[in-house]
Amino acid sequence: MRDSMYLEQYLRRTANPKTRWTIGTFLANTLTGSARNEWADTYHRALLNSLQRLVDAGEVEKVASVKGGIAYISKPKV
């Protein structure tokens, strides 16, 4: 299964605790034009599905976002 095109960008962004955003906040700050207006839900679902697969594989964990929502970060490599 293909991962979201925004997966790596999201994980790089959330590596910094100051920009530990929810998926919705990340996409609101990333998407523009028709991608934002017409495709935001599709991108949101794709990114969420990709992140959930990585959570299930033990590579990503759920944490609190800056404002208390759910963000995802890569687990440190051992």
Distance bins in CASP14 RR format, pairs under 12 A and 6 or more apart:
PFRMAT RR
TARGET T0000
AUTHOR 0000-0000-0000
RMODE 2
METHOD distances of the structure
MODEL  1
1 7 0 0 0 0 0 1 0 0 0 0 0
1 46 0 0 0 0 0 1 0 0 0 0 0
1 49 0 0 0 0 1 0 0 0 0 0 0
1 50 0 0 0 0 1 0 0 0 0 0 0
1 52 0 0 0 0 0 1 0 0 0 0 0
1 53 1 0 0 1 0 0 0 0 0 0 0
1 54 0 0 0 0 0 1 0 0 0 0 0
2 46 0 0 0 0 1 0 0 0 0 0 0
2 47 0 0 0 0 0 1 0 0 0 0 0
2 49 0 0 0 0 1 0 0 0 0 0 0
2 50 0 0 0 0 1 0 0 0 0 0 0
2 53 0 0 0 0 0 1 0 0 0 0 0
3 9 0 0 0 0 0 1 0 0 0 0 0
3 10 0 0 0 0 0 1 0 0 0 0 0
3 11 0 0 0 0 0 1 0 0 0 0 0
3 46 0 0 0 0 1 0 0 0 0 0 0
3 47 0 0 0 0 1 0 0 0 0 0 0
3 48 0 0 0 0 0 1 0 0 0 0 0
3 49 0 0 0 0 1 0 0 0 0 0 0
3 50 1 0 1 0 0 0 0 0 0 0 0
3 51 0 0 0 0 1 0 0 0 0 0 0
3 52 0 0 0 0 0 1 0 0 0 0 0
3 53 1 0 0 1 0 0 0 0 0 0 0
3 54 0 0 0 0 1 0 0 0 0 0 0
3 57 0 0 0 0 0 1 0 0 0 0 0
3 59 0 0 0 0 0 1 0 0 0 0 0
3 60 0 0 0 0 0 1 0 0 0 0 0
4 10 1 0 0 1 0 0 0 0 0 0 0
4 11 0 0 0 0 0 1 0 0 0 0 0
4 23 0 0 0 0 1 0 0 0 0 0 0
4 26 0 0 0 0 0 1 0 0 0 0 0
4 27 0 0 0 0 0 1 0 0 0 0 0
4 30 0 0 0 0 0 1 0 0 0 0 0
4 39 0 0 0 0 0 1 0 0 0 0 0
4 42 0 0 0 0 1 0 0 0 0 0 0
4 43 1 0 0 1 0 0 0 0 0 0 0
4 44 0 0 0 0 1 0 0 0 0 0 0
4 45 0 0 0 0 1 0 0 0 0 0 0
4 46 1 0 1 0 0 0 0 0 0 0 0
4 47 1 0 1 0 0 0 0 0 0 0 0
4 48 0 0 0 0 1 0 0 0 0 0 0
4 49 1 0 0 1 0 0 0 0 0 0 0
4 50 1 0 1 0 0 0 0 0 0 0 0
4 51 1 0 0 1 0 0 0 0 0 0 0
4 52 0 0 0 0 0 1 0 0 0 0 0
4 53 0 0 0 0 0 1 0 0 0 0 0
4 54 0 0 0 0 0 1 0 0 0 0 0
4 72 0 0 0 0 0 1 0 0 0 0 0
5 27 0 0 0 0 0 1 0 0 0 0 0
5 30 0 0 0 0 0 1 0 0 0 0 0
5 31 0 0 0 0 0 1 0 0 0 0 0
5 35 0 0 0 0 0 1 0 0 0 0 0
5 39 0 0 0 0 0 1 0 0 0 0 0
5 42 0 0 0 0 0 1 0 0 0 0 0
5 43 0 0 0 0 1 0 0 0 0 0 0
5 46 1 0 0 1 0 0 0 0 0 0 0
5 47 0 0 0 0 1 0 0 0 0 0 0
5 50 0 0 0 0 1 0 0 0 0 0 0
6 12 0 0 0 0 0 1 0 0 0 0 0
6 13 0 0 0 0 1 0 0 0 0 0 0
6 14 0 0 0 0 0 1 0 0 0 0 0
6 21 0 0 0 0 0 1 0 0 0 0 0
6 23 0 0 0 0 1 0 0 0 0 0 0
6 24 0 0 0 0 0 1 0 0 0 0 0
6 26 1 0 0 1 0 0 0 0 0 0 0
6 27 1 0 0 1 0 0 0 0 0 0 0
6 29 0 0 0 0 0 1 0 0 0 0 0
6 30 1 0 0 1 0 0 0 0 0 0 0
6 31 0 0 0 0 1 0 0 0 0 0 0
6 35 0 0 0 0 0 1 0 0 0 0 0
6 39 0 0 0 0 0 1 0 0 0 0 0
6 40 0 0 0 0 0 1 0 0 0 0 0
6 42 0 0 0 0 0 1 0 0 0 0 0
6 43 1 0 0 1 0 0 0 0 0 0 0
6 44 0 0 0 0 1 0 0 0 0 0 0
6 45 0 0 0 0 0 1 0 0 0 0 0
6 46 1 0 0 1 0 0 0 0 0 0 0
6 47 1 0 1 0 0 0 0 0 0 0 0
6 48 0 0 0 0 0 1 0 0 0 0 0
6 49 0 0 0 0 0 1 0 0 0 0 0
6 50 0 0 0 0 1 0 0 0 0 0 0
6 51 0 0 0 0 0 1 0 0 0 0 0
6 72 0 0 0 0 0 1 0 0 0 0 0
7 13 0 0 0 0 0 1 0 0 0 0 0
7 14 0 0 0 0 0 1 0 0 0 0 0
7 23 0 0 0 0 0 1 0 0 0 0 0
7 26 0 0 0 0 0 1 0 0 0 0 0
7 43 0 0 0 0 0 1 0 0 0 0 0
7 46 0 0 0 0 1 0 0 0 0 0 0
7 47 1 0 0 1 0 0 0 0 0 0 0
7 48 0 0 0 0 0 1 0 0 0 0 0
7 49 0 0 0 0 1 0 0 0 0 0 0
7 50 1 0 1 0 0 0 0 0 0 0 0
7 51 1 0 0 1 0 0 0 0 0 0 0
7 52 0 0 0 0 0 1 0 0 0 0 0
7 53 0 0 0 0 1 0 0 0 0 0 0
7 54 0 0 0 0 1 0 0 0 0 0 0
7 59 0 0 0 0 0 1 0 0 0 0 0
7 60 0 0 0 0 1 0 0 0 0 0 0
7 72 0 0 0 0 1 0 0 0 0 0 0
7 74 0 0 0 0 0 1 0 0 0 0 0
8 14 0 0 0 0 0 1 0 0 0 0 0
8 15 0 0 0 0 0 1 0 0 0 0 0
8 47 0 0 0 0 0 1 0 0 0 0 0
8 50 0 0 0 0 1 0 0 0 0 0 0
8 51 0 0 0 0 0 1 0 0 0 0 0
8 54 0 0 0 0 0 1 0 0 0 0 0
8 60 0 0 0 0 0 1 0 0 0 0 0
8 74 0 0 0 0 1 0 0 0 0 0 0
9 15 0 0 0 0 0 1 0 0 0 0 0
9 19 0 0 0 0 0 1 0 0 0 0 0
9 21 0 0 0 0 0 1 0 0 0 0 0
9 23 0 0 0 0 0 1 0 0 0 0 0
9 26 0 0 0 0 1 0 0 0 0 0 0
9 27 0 0 0 0 0 1 0 0 0 0 0
9 29 0 0 0 0 0 1 0 0 0 0 0
9 30 1 0 0 1 0 0 0 0 0 0 0
9 31 0 0 0 0 0 1 0 0 0 0 0
9 43 0 0 0 0 0 1 0 0 0 0 0
9 47 0 0 0 0 1 0 0 0 0 0 0
9 50 0 0 0 0 0 1 0 0 0 0 0
10 16 0 0 0 0 0 1 0 0 0 0 0
10 19 0 0 0 0 0 1 0 0 0 0 0
10 20 0 0 0 0 0 1 0 0 0 0 0
10 21 0 0 0 0 1 0 0 0 0 0 0
10 22 0 0 0 0 0 1 0 0 0 0 0
10 23 1 0 0 1 0 0 0 0 0 0 0
10 24 0 0 0 0 1 0 0 0 0 0 0
10 25 0 0 0 0 0 1 0 0 0 0 0
10 26 1 0 1 0 0 0 0 0 0 0 0
10 27 0 0 0 0 1 0 0 0 0 0 0
10 29 0 0 0 0 0 1 0 0 0 0 0
10 30 0 0 0 0 1 0 0 0 0 0 0
10 43 0 0 0 0 0 1 0 0 0 0 0
10 44 0 0 0 0 0 1 0 0 0 0 0
10 46 0 0 0 0 0 1 0 0 0 0 0
10 47 1 0 0 1 0 0 0 0 0 0 0
10 48 0 0 0 0 0 1 0 0 0 0 0
10 50 0 0 0 0 1 0 0 0 0 0 0
10 51 1 0 0 1 0 0 0 0 0 0 0
10 54 0 0 0 0 0 1 0 0 0 0 0
10 60 0 0 0 0 1 0 0 0 0 0 0
10 65 0 0 0 0 0 1 0 0 0 0 0
10 71 0 0 0 0 1 0 0 0 0 0 0
10 72 1 0 0 1 0 0 0 0 0 0 0
10 73 0 0 0 0 1 0 0 0 0 0 0
10 74 0 0 0 0 0 1 0 0 0 0 0
11 19 0 0 0 0 0 1 0 0 0 0 0
11 20 0 0 0 0 0 1 0 0 0 0 0
11 21 0 0 0 0 0 1 0 0 0 0 0
11 23 0 0 0 0 0 1 0 0 0 0 0
11 26 0 0 0 0 0 1 0 0 0 0 0
11 47 0 0 0 0 0 1 0 0 0 0 0
11 50 0 0 0 0 1 0 0 0 0 0 0
11 51 0 0 0 0 1 0 0 0 0 0 0
11 54 0 0 0 0 1 0 0 0 0 0 0
11 55 0 0 0 0 0 1 0 0 0 0 0
11 59 0 0 0 0 1 0 0 0 0 0 0
11 60 1 0 0 1 0 0 0 0 0 0 0
11 61 0 0 0 0 0 1 0 0 0 0 0
11 71 0 0 0 0 0 1 0 0 0 0 0
11 72 1 0 0 1 0 0 0 0 0 0 0
11 73 1 0 0 1 0 0 0 0 0 0 0
11 74 1 0 1 0 0 0 0 0 0 0 0
11 75 0 0 0 0 0 1 0 0 0 0 0
12 19 0 0 0 0 1 0 0 0 0 0 0
12 20 0 0 0 0 0 1 0 0 0 0 0
12 21 0 0 0 0 0 1 0 0 0 0 0
12 26 0 0 0 0 0 1 0 0 0 0 0
12 30 0 0 0 0 0 1 0 0 0 0 0
12 72 0 0 0 0 0 1 0 0 0 0 0
12 73 0 0 0 0 0 1 0 0 0 0 0
12 74 0 0 0 0 1 0 0 0 0 0 0
13 19 1 0 1 0 0 0 0 0 0 0 0
13 20 0 0 0 0 1 0 0 0 0 0 0
13 21 1 0 0 1 0 0 0 0 0 0 0
13 22 0 0 0 0 0 1 0 0 0 0 0
13 23 0 0 0 0 0 1 0 0 0 0 0
13 24 0 0 0 0 0 1 0 0 0 0 0
13 25 0 0 0 0 1 0 0 0 0 0 0
13 26 1 0 0 1 0 0 0 0 0 0 0
13 27 0 0 0 0 0 1 0 0 0 0 0
13 29 0 0 0 0 1 0 0 0 0 0 0
13 30 0 0 0 0 1 0 0 0 0 0 0
13 47 0 0 0 0 0 1 0 0 0 0 0
13 65 0 0 0 0 0 1 0 0 0 0 0
13 66 0 0 0 0 0 1 0 0 0 0 0
13 71 0 0 0 0 1 0 0 0 0 0 0
13 72 0 0 0 0 0 1 0 0 0 0 0
13 73 0 0 0 0 1 0 0 0 0 0 0
13 74 0 0 0 0 0 1 0 0 0 0 0
14 20 1 0 1 0 0 0 0 0 0 0 0
14 21 1 0 0 1 0 0 0 0 0 0 0
14 22 0 0 0 0 1 0 0 0 0 0 0
14 23 0 0 0 0 1 0 0 0 0 0 0
14 24 0 0 0 0 0 1 0 0 0 0 0
14 25 0 0 0 0 0 1 0 0 0 0 0
14 26 1 0 0 1 0 0 0 0 0 0 0
14 47 0 0 0 0 0 1 0 0 0 0 0
14 51 0 0 0 0 1 0 0 0 0 0 0
14 60 0 0 0 0 1 0 0 0 0 0 0
14 61 0 0 0 0 0 1 0 0 0 0 0
14 62 0 0 0 0 0 1 0 0 0 0 0
14 63 0 0 0 0 1 0 0 0 0 0 0
14 64 0 0 0 0 0 1 0 0 0 0 0
14 65 0 0 0 0 1 0 0 0 0 0 0
14 66 0 0 0 0 1 0 0 0 0 0 0
14 69 0 0 0 0 0 1 0 0 0 0 0
14 70 0 0 0 0 0 1 0 0 0 0 0
14 71 1 0 1 0 0 0 0 0 0 0 0
14 72 1 0 0 1 0 0 0 0 0 0 0
14 73 1 0 1 0 0 0 0 0 0 0 0
14 74 0 0 0 0 1 0 0 0 0 0 0
15 21 0 0 0 0 0 1 0 0 0 0 0
15 60 0 0 0 0 0 1 0 0 0 0 0
15 63 0 0 0 0 0 1 0 0 0 0 0
15 71 0 0 0 0 0 1 0 0 0 0 0
15 72 0 0 0 0 0 1 0 0 0 0 0
15 73 1 0 0 1 0 0 0 0 0 0 0
15 74 1 0 0 1 0 0 0 0 0 0 0
15 75 0 0 0 0 0 1 0 0 0 0 0
15 76 0 0 0 0 0 1 0 0 0 0 0
16 66 0 0 0 0 0 1 0 0 0 0 0
16 71 0 0 0 0 0 1 0 0 0 0 0
16 73 0 0 0 0 1 0 0 0 0 0 0
16 74 0 0 0 0 0 1 0 0 0 0 0
17 63 0 0 0 0 1 0 0 0 0 0 0
17 64 0 0 0 0 1 0 0 0 0 0 0
17 65 0 0 0 0 1 0 0 0 0 0 0
17 66 1 0 0 1 0 0 0 0 0 0 0
17 71 0 0 0 0 1 0 0 0 0 0 0
17 73 0 0 0 0 1 0 0 0 0 0 0
18 65 0 0 0 0 0 1 0 0 0 0 0
18 66 1 0 0 1 0 0 0 0 0 0 0
18 67 0 0 0 0 0 1 0 0 0 0 0
18 71 0 0 0 0 0 1 0 0 0 0 0
19 25 0 0 0 0 1 0 0 0 0 0 0
19 26 0 0 0 0 1 0 0 0 0 0 0
19 29 0 0 0 0 1 0 0 0 0 0 0
19 30 0 0 0 0 0 1 0 0 0 0 0
19 65 0 0 0 0 1 0 0 0 0 0 0
19 66 1 0 0 1 0 0 0 0 0 0 0
19 67 0 0 0 0 0 1 0 0 0 0 0
19 71 0 0 0 0 1 0 0 0 0 0 0
19 73 0 0 0 0 0 1 0 0 0 0 0
20 26 0 0 0 0 1 0 0 0 0 0 0
20 61 0 0 0 0 0 1 0 0 0 0 0
20 62 0 0 0 0 0 1 0 0 0 0 0
20 63 1 0 0 1 0 0 0 0 0 0 0
20 64 1 0 0 1 0 0 0 0 0 0 0
20 65 1 0 1 0 0 0 0 0 0 0 0
20 66 1 0 1 0 0 0 0 0 0 0 0
20 67 0 0 0 0 1 0 0 0 0 0 0
20 68 0 0 0 0 1 0 0 0 0 0 0
20 69 0 0 0 0 1 0 0 0 0 0 0
20 70 0 0 0 0 0 1 0 0 0 0 0
20 71 1 0 1 0 0 0 0 0 0 0 0
20 72 0 0 0 0 1 0 0 0 0 0 0
20 73 1 0 0 1 0 0 0 0 0 0 0
20 74 0 0 0 0 0 1 0 0 0 0 0
21 27 0 0 0 0 1 0 0 0 0 0 0
21 28 0 0 0 0 1 0 0 0 0 0 0
21 29 1 0 0 1 0 0 0 0 0 0 0
21 30 0 0 0 0 1 0 0 0 0 0 0
21 47 0 0 0 0 0 1 0 0 0 0 0
21 63 0 0 0 0 0 1 0 0 0 0 0
21 64 0 0 0 0 0 1 0 0 0 0 0
21 65 1 0 1 0 0 0 0 0 0 0 0
21 66 1 0 0 1 0 0 0 0 0 0 0
21 67 0 0 0 0 1 0 0 0 0 0 0
21 68 0 0 0 0 0 1 0 0 0 0 0
21 69 0 0 0 0 1 0 0 0 0 0 0
21 70 0 0 0 0 0 1 0 0 0 0 0
21 71 1 0 0 1 0 0 0 0 0 0 0
21 72 0 0 0 0 1 0 0 0 0 0 0
21 73 0 0 0 0 0 1 0 0 0 0 0
22 28 0 0 0 0 1 0 0 0 0 0 0
22 29 0 0 0 0 0 1 0 0 0 0 0
22 44 0 0 0 0 1 0 0 0 0 0 0
22 47 0 0 0 0 0 1 0 0 0 0 0
22 48 0 0 0 0 0 1 0 0 0 0 0
22 51 0 0 0 0 0 1 0 0 0 0 0
22 62 0 0 0 0 0 1 0 0 0 0 0
22 63 0 0 0 0 0 1 0 0 0 0 0
22 64 0 0 0 0 1 0 0 0 0 0 0
22 65 1 0 1 0 0 0 0 0 0 0 0
22 66 0 0 0 0 1 0 0 0 0 0 0
22 67 1 0 0 1 0 0 0 0 0 0 0
22 68 0 0 0 0 1 0 0 0 0 0 0
22 69 1 0 1 0 0 0 0 0 0 0 0
22 70 1 0 0 1 0 0 0 0 0 0 0
22 71 1 0 1 0 0 0 0 0 0 0 0
22 72 0 0 0 0 1 0 0 0 0 0 0
23 29 0 0 0 0 0 1 0 0 0 0 0
23 30 0 0 0 0 0 1 0 0 0 0 0
23 31 0 0 0 0 0 1 0 0 0 0 0
23 40 0 0 0 0 0 1 0 0 0 0 0
23 41 0 0 0 0 0 1 0 0 0 0 0
23 43 0 0 0 0 1 0 0 0 0 0 0
23 44 1 0 1 0 0 0 0 0 0 0 0
23 45 0 0 0 0 1 0 0 0 0 0 0
23 46 0 0 0 0 1 0 0 0 0 0 0
23 47 1 0 1 0 0 0 0 0 0 0 0
23 48 1 0 1 0 0 0 0 0 0 0 0
23 49 0 0 0 0 0 1 0 0 0 0 0
23 50 0 0 0 0 0 1 0 0 0 0 0
23 51 1 0 0 1 0 0 0 0 0 0 0
23 52 0 0 0 0 0 1 0 0 0 0 0
23 62 0 0 0 0 0 1 0 0 0 0 0
23 65 0 0 0 0 1 0 0 0 0 0 0
23 69 0 0 0 0 0 1 0 0 0 0 0
23 70 0 0 0 0 1 0 0 0 0 0 0
23 71 0 0 0 0 1 0 0 0 0 0 0
23 72 1 0 0 1 0 0 0 0 0 0 0
24 30 0 0 0 0 1 0 0 0 0 0 0
24 31 0 0 0 0 1 0 0 0 0 0 0
24 36 0 0 0 0 0 1 0 0 0 0 0
24 40 0 0 0 0 1 0 0 0 0 0 0
24 41 0 0 0 0 0 1 0 0 0 0 0
24 43 0 0 0 0 1 0 0 0 0 0 0
24 44 1 0 0 1 0 0 0 0 0 0 0
24 45 0 0 0 0 0 1 0 0 0 0 0
24 47 0 0 0 0 1 0 0 0 0 0 0
24 48 0 0 0 0 1 0 0 0 0 0 0
24 51 0 0 0 0 0 1 0 0 0 0 0
24 65 0 0 0 0 1 0 0 0 0 0 0
24 67 0 0 0 0 0 1 0 0 0 0 0
24 69 0 0 0 0 0 1 0 0 0 0 0
24 70 0 0 0 0 0 1 0 0 0 0 0
24 71 0 0 0 0 0 1 0 0 0 0 0
24 72 0 0 0 0 0 1 0 0 0 0 0
25 31 0 0 0 0 0 1 0 0 0 0 0
25 40 0 0 0 0 0 1 0 0 0 0 0
25 44 0 0 0 0 0 1 0 0 0 0 0
25 47 0 0 0 0 0 1 0 0 0 0 0
25 65 1 0 0 1 0 0 0 0 0 0 0
25 66 0 0 0 0 1 0 0 0 0 0 0
25 67 0 0 0 0 1 0 0 0 0 0 0
25 68 0 0 0 0 0 1 0 0 0 0 0
25 69 0 0 0 0 1 0 0 0 0 0 0
25 70 0 0 0 0 0 1 0 0 0 0 0
25 71 0 0 0 0 1 0 0 0 0 0 0
26 40 0 0 0 0 0 1 0 0 0 0 0
26 43 0 0 0 0 1 0 0 0 0 0 0
26 44 0 0 0 0 1 0 0 0 0 0 0
26 47 1 0 0 1 0 0 0 0 0 0 0
26 48 0 0 0 0 0 1 0 0 0 0 0
26 51 0 0 0 0 0 1 0 0 0 0 0
26 65 0 0 0 0 1 0 0 0 0 0 0
26 66 0 0 0 0 0 1 0 0 0 0 0
26 70 0 0 0 0 0 1 0 0 0 0 0
26 71 0 0 0 0 1 0 0 0 0 0 0
26 72 0 0 0 0 1 0 0 0 0 0 0
27 35 0 0 0 0 1 0 0 0 0 0 0
27 36 1 0 0 1 0 0 0 0 0 0 0
27 37 0 0 0 0 0 1 0 0 0 0 0
27 39 0 0 0 0 1 0 0 0 0 0 0
27 40 1 0 1 0 0 0 0 0 0 0 0
27 41 0 0 0 0 1 0 0 0 0 0 0
27 42 0 0 0 0 0 1 0 0 0 0 0
27 43 1 0 1 0 0 0 0 0 0 0 0
27 44 1 0 1 0 0 0 0 0 0 0 0
27 45 0 0 0 0 0 1 0 0 0 0 0
27 46 0 0 0 0 0 1 0 0 0 0 0
27 47 1 0 0 1 0 0 0 0 0 0 0
27 48 0 0 0 0 0 1 0 0 0 0 0
28 35 0 0 0 0 0 1 0 0 0 0 0
28 36 1 0 0 1 0 0 0 0 0 0 0
28 37 0 0 0 0 0 1 0 0 0 0 0
28 40 1 0 0 1 0 0 0 0 0 0 0
28 43 0 0 0 0 0 1 0 0 0 0 0
28 44 0 0 0 0 1 0 0 0 0 0 0
29 36 0 0 0 0 1 0 0 0 0 0 0
29 40 0 0 0 0 0 1 0 0 0 0 0
30 36 0 0 0 0 1 0 0 0 0 0 0
30 39 0 0 0 0 0 1 0 0 0 0 0
30 40 0 0 0 0 1 0 0 0 0 0 0
30 43 0 0 0 0 1 0 0 0 0 0 0
30 44 0 0 0 0 0 1 0 0 0 0 0
30 47 0 0 0 0 0 1 0 0 0 0 0
31 37 0 0 0 0 1 0 0 0 0 0 0
31 38 0 0 0 0 1 0 0 0 0 0 0
31 39 1 0 0 1 0 0 0 0 0 0 0
31 40 1 0 1 0 0 0 0 0 0 0 0
31 41 0 0 0 0 0 1 0 0 0 0 0
31 42 0 0 0 0 0 1 0 0 0 0 0
31 43 1 0 0 1 0 0 0 0 0 0 0
31 44 0 0 0 0 1 0 0 0 0 0 0
31 47 0 0 0 0 0 1 0 0 0 0 0
32 38 0 0 0 0 0 1 0 0 0 0 0
32 39 0 0 0 0 0 1 0 0 0 0 0
32 40 0 0 0 0 0 1 0 0 0 0 0
32 43 0 0 0 0 0 1 0 0 0 0 0
33 39 0 0 0 0 1 0 0 0 0 0 0
33 40 0 0 0 0 1 0 0 0 0 0 0
34 40 0 0 0 0 1 0 0 0 0 0 0
34 42 0 0 0 0 0 1 0 0 0 0 0
34 43 0 0 0 0 0 1 0 0 0 0 0
35 41 0 0 0 0 0 1 0 0 0 0 0
35 42 0 0 0 0 1 0 0 0 0 0 0
35 43 1 0 0 1 0 0 0 0 0 0 0
35 44 0 0 0 0 0 1 0 0 0 0 0
36 42 0 0 0 0 0 1 0 0 0 0 0
36 43 0 0 0 0 1 0 0 0 0 0 0
36 44 0 0 0 0 0 1 0 0 0 0 0
37 43 0 0 0 0 0 1 0 0 0 0 0
39 45 0 0 0 0 0 1 0 0 0 0 0
39 46 0 0 0 0 1 0 0 0 0 0 0
39 47 0 0 0 0 0 1 0 0 0 0 0
40 46 0 0 0 0 0 1 0 0 0 0 0
40 47 0 0 0 0 0 1 0 0 0 0 0
41 47 0 0 0 0 0 1 0 0 0 0 0
41 48 0 0 0 0 0 1 0 0 0 0 0
42 48 0 0 0 0 0 1 0 0 0 0 0
42 49 0 0 0 0 0 1 0 0 0 0 0
43 49 0 0 0 0 0 1 0 0 0 0 0
43 50 0 0 0 0 0 1 0 0 0 0 0
44 50 0 0 0 0 0 1 0 0 0 0 0
44 51 0 0 0 0 0 1 0 0 0 0 0
45 51 0 0 0 0 0 1 0 0 0 0 0
45 52 0 0 0 0 0 1 0 0 0 0 0
46 52 0 0 0 0 0 1 0 0 0 0 0
46 53 0 0 0 0 0 1 0 0 0 0 0
47 53 0 0 0 0 0 1 0 0 0 0 0
47 54 0 0 0 0 0 1 0 0 0 0 0
47 60 0 0 0 0 0 1 0 0 0 0 0
47 71 0 0 0 0 0 1 0 0 0 0 0
47 72 0 0 0 0 1 0 0 0 0 0 0
48 54 0 0 0 0 0 1 0 0 0 0 0
48 55 0 0 0 0 0 1 0 0 0 0 0
48 60 0 0 0 0 0 1 0 0 0 0 0
48 62 0 0 0 0 0 1 0 0 0 0 0
48 70 0 0 0 0 1 0 0 0 0 0 0
48 71 0 0 0 0 0 1 0 0 0 0 0
48 72 0 0 0 0 1 0 0 0 0 0 0
49 55 0 0 0 0 0 1 0 0 0 0 0
49 56 0 0 0 0 0 1 0 0 0 0 0
49 72 0 0 0 0 0 1 0 0 0 0 0
50 56 0 0 0 0 0 1 0 0 0 0 0
50 57 0 0 0 0 0 1 0 0 0 0 0
50 59 0 0 0 0 0 1 0 0 0 0 0
50 60 0 0 0 0 1 0 0 0 0 0 0
50 72 0 0 0 0 1 0 0 0 0 0 0
51 57 0 0 0 0 0 1 0 0 0 0 0
51 58 0 0 0 0 0 1 0 0 0 0 0
51 59 0 0 0 0 1 0 0 0 0 0 0
51 60 1 0 1 0 0 0 0 0 0 0 0
51 61 0 0 0 0 0 1 0 0 0 0 0
51 62 0 0 0 0 1 0 0 0 0 0 0
51 63 0 0 0 0 0 1 0 0 0 0 0
51 70 0 0 0 0 1 0 0 0 0 0 0
51 71 0 0 0 0 1 0 0 0 0 0 0
51 72 1 0 1 0 0 0 0 0 0 0 0
51 73 0 0 0 0 1 0 0 0 0 0 0
51 74 0 0 0 0 0 1 0 0 0 0 0
52 58 0 0 0 0 0 1 0 0 0 0 0
52 59 0 0 0 0 0 1 0 0 0 0 0
52 60 0 0 0 0 1 0 0 0 0 0 0
52 61 0 0 0 0 0 1 0 0 0 0 0
52 62 0 0 0 0 1 0 0 0 0 0 0
52 70 0 0 0 0 0 1 0 0 0 0 0
52 72 0 0 0 0 1 0 0 0 0 0 0
53 59 0 0 0 0 1 0 0 0 0 0 0
53 60 0 0 0 0 1 0 0 0 0 0 0
53 72 0 0 0 0 0 1 0 0 0 0 0
54 60 1 1 0 0 0 0 0 0 0 0 0
54 61 0 0 0 0 1 0 0 0 0 0 0
54 62 0 0 0 0 0 1 0 0 0 0 0
54 72 1 0 0 1 0 0 0 0 0 0 0
54 73 0 0 0 0 0 1 0 0 0 0 0
54 74 0 0 0 0 1 0 0 0 0 0 0
54 75 0 0 0 0 1 0 0 0 0 0 0
55 61 1 0 0 1 0 0 0 0 0 0 0
55 62 1 0 0 1 0 0 0 0 0 0 0
55 63 0 0 0 0 0 1 0 0 0 0 0
55 70 0 0 0 0 0 1 0 0 0 0 0
55 71 0 0 0 0 0 1 0 0 0 0 0
55 72 1 0 0 1 0 0 0 0 0 0 0
55 73 0 0 0 0 0 1 0 0 0 0 0
55 74 0 0 0 0 0 1 0 0 0 0 0
55 75 0 0 0 0 1 0 0 0 0 0 0
56 62 0 0 0 0 0 1 0 0 0 0 0
57 74 0 0 0 0 0 1 0 0 0 0 0
57 75 0 0 0 0 0 1 0 0 0 0 0
58 72 0 0 0 0 0 1 0 0 0 0 0
58 73 0 0 0 0 0 1 0 0 0 0 0
58 74 0 0 0 0 1 0 0 0 0 0 0
58 75 1 0 0 1 0 0 0 0 0 0 0
58 76 0 0 0 0 0 1 0 0 0 0 0
58 77 0 0 0 0 0 1 0 0 0 0 0
58 78 0 0 0 0 0 1 0 0 0 0 0
59 72 0 0 0 0 0 1 0 0 0 0 0
59 73 0 0 0 0 0 1 0 0 0 0 0
59 74 1 0 0 1 0 0 0 0 0 0 0
59 75 1 0 0 1 0 0 0 0 0 0 0
59 76 0 0 0 0 0 1 0 0 0 0 0
59 77 0 0 0 0 1 0 0 0 0 0 0
59 78 0 0 0 0 0 1 0 0 0 0 0
60 70 0 0 0 0 0 1 0 0 0 0 0
60 71 0 0 0 0 0 1 0 0 0 0 0
60 72 1 0 1 0 0 0 0 0 0 0 0
60 73 1 0 0 1 0 0 0 0 0 0 0
60 74 1 0 1 0 0 0 0 0 0 0 0
60 75 1 0 0 1 0 0 0 0 0 0 0
60 76 0 0 0 0 0 1 0 0 0 0 0
61 70 0 0 0 0 0 1 0 0 0 0 0
61 71 0 0 0 0 1 0 0 0 0 0 0
61 72 1 0 0 1 0 0 0 0 0 0 0
61 73 1 0 0 1 0 0 0 0 0 0 0
61 74 0 0 0 0 1 0 0 0 0 0 0
61 75 1 0 1 0 0 0 0 0 0 0 0
61 76 0 0 0 0 1 0 0 0 0 0 0
62 68 0 0 0 0 0 1 0 0 0 0 0
62 69 0 0 0 0 1 0 0 0 0 0 0
62 70 1 0 1 0 0 0 0 0 0 0 0
62 71 1 0 0 1 0 0 0 0 0 0 0
62 72 1 0 1 0 0 0 0 0 0 0 0
62 73 0 0 0 0 1 0 0 0 0 0 0
62 74 0 0 0 0 0 1 0 0 0 0 0
62 75 0 0 0 0 0 1 0 0 0 0 0
63 69 0 0 0 0 1 0 0 0 0 0 0
63 70 1 0 0 1 0 0 0 0 0 0 0
63 71 1 0 1 0 0 0 0 0 0 0 0
63 72 1 0 0 1 0 0 0 0 0 0 0
63 73 1 0 1 0 0 0 0 0 0 0 0
63 74 0 0 0 0 0 1 0 0 0 0 0
63 75 0 0 0 0 0 1 0 0 0 0 0
64 70 1 0 0 1 0 0 0 0 0 0 0
64 71 1 0 0 1 0 0 0 0 0 0 0
64 72 0 0 0 0 0 1 0 0 0 0 0
64 73 0 0 0 0 0 1 0 0 0 0 0
65 71 1 1 0 0 0 0 0 0 0 0 0
65 72 0 0 0 0 1 0 0 0 0 0 0
65 73 0 0 0 0 0 1 0 0 0 0 0
END
